Amino acid sequence: MEEKTRYSDKELKEFEELILEKLDKARNELKVLKGTLNKSDDEGTGSTAVNTKVLEDGADTAEKENLNQLAGRQQKFINNLEAALVRIKNGTYGICSVSGKLISKDRLRAVPHTTQSIESKLSQQS
């Protein structure tokens, strides 16, 4: 039996729907993160207690950094999902960028934006 070199249009459609669903969720989460960041910029102007204000500023700064990191990661995830949609359109989705073989469906369902099979990914780490 001949080994498949690409997923069928029907299979690609299934992955496209999965990616669009994850993309929608990721964009909503990013919007919430950005909203939280903007809101924390507006607060704190009416505080009267100076000592607690200094402590709060430190905590606010740490929280803001965490939110910024999360927002950055979320944006990268969105970019990766959008790149996966492009690969679906041009027919290269699900093909390992290292080995050229098909990435398993289980891996693609777990990490739909991946460009490497688990074998290729693990061999690069060692």
N, C-alpha and C positions, 0 to 999 in steps of 0.2 A: 504494500500500500504506500502511495506517495505521501510524503510529509507535507502538511499545509504550510504555505509561506505567508499567508495573510488570512485575516478573519473575513468571513462573508459579510455582505452588506447588512444582513439581518443581525448578525452578531455585533457589528459596529454600531448599529442603531441602538441596541441594548446598552452598550457602553456609553453612547452619546447621551441617552436618557439619564443614566446614572450620574454622569459628569455634570449635566445641566442641573440636576437636583442638588448635587453637592455645591455647585457654583452658586446657585440661588441662596442656599443656606450660608455659605461662606461670605457672600456679599452682605447679607443681612447682619451677620455677626460683626463684620467690619464696620458697618454703619453704626451699630450699637457701641462698639469700641470708640469710634470717632466721636460719637455723641457724648459718651462719658468723659472723654478727654476734653472736649469743648466745655462741658458743664463744670468740670473741676477748675477750669481757667476762670470761670465767672464767680465762683464762690470765694468766701473769705474776706470780702471787702468791708463787711460790717462788724468784724470782730473787735472787741474792746480789751480782752485779756491778752496782754503782750506776751507773757511767759508761755501760756499754752499755745499761742500763735506760732512761736518759734518751733515748738515740738511738732505742731501740726504741719508746718511748712516742710519739715524734714520728711515726715510720713507722706505728705502729699507728693513731694518730689519723687520719692521711691515708688509710690503707686503710679505716678505719671510715667516714670521710666518703664515700669512693668507693662502698663497699657500700651505705650509706644512700641515696645518689643512685640507684644501680642499683635498689635495692628500691623507691624512690619511683616511678621510671620504669616498673618492672614492674607496680606496683599501678595506675598510670594506664592502662597498656596493658590490663590485666585489666578495669578499669572500662569502657574504650572497647569492648572485645569484648562485655561484658555488655550494654552499651547497644545494640550492633548486634543482639544476639539479641532484644531488646525490639522493635527496628524490624522484624525478621523476623516476629515474632508479630503486630504491628499492621499489617503490609503496607506499610510505608514504606521498607523496606530497599532500597538500591540506587538511590534517587531522590536526585538532587543537591539539597542544601538551598539552593543559590543559584539554579540555573537551572530546577529542577523536572524536568529530563530524566533519563533513565536513565544511571547511571554504567556505564562499560564493564565487561564481565565480567573482562577482563584486569586492570584496576585493582583491582577488588574481590577478585580472587584474590591480588594482591600486597599490598593493604592492606584486608583485609576489614572493618575498622571505620570506613573513611572515610565521610564524609557529603557529600563534594564530588567532582565530576568533575575530571579533571586540568585541563581548560580553566578551570573556575571557580577552582580553587586557584591556577593560574598568573596569572590576571587580577587576583587580589587581592594578589599579591606585587609587581606592578609599580606 
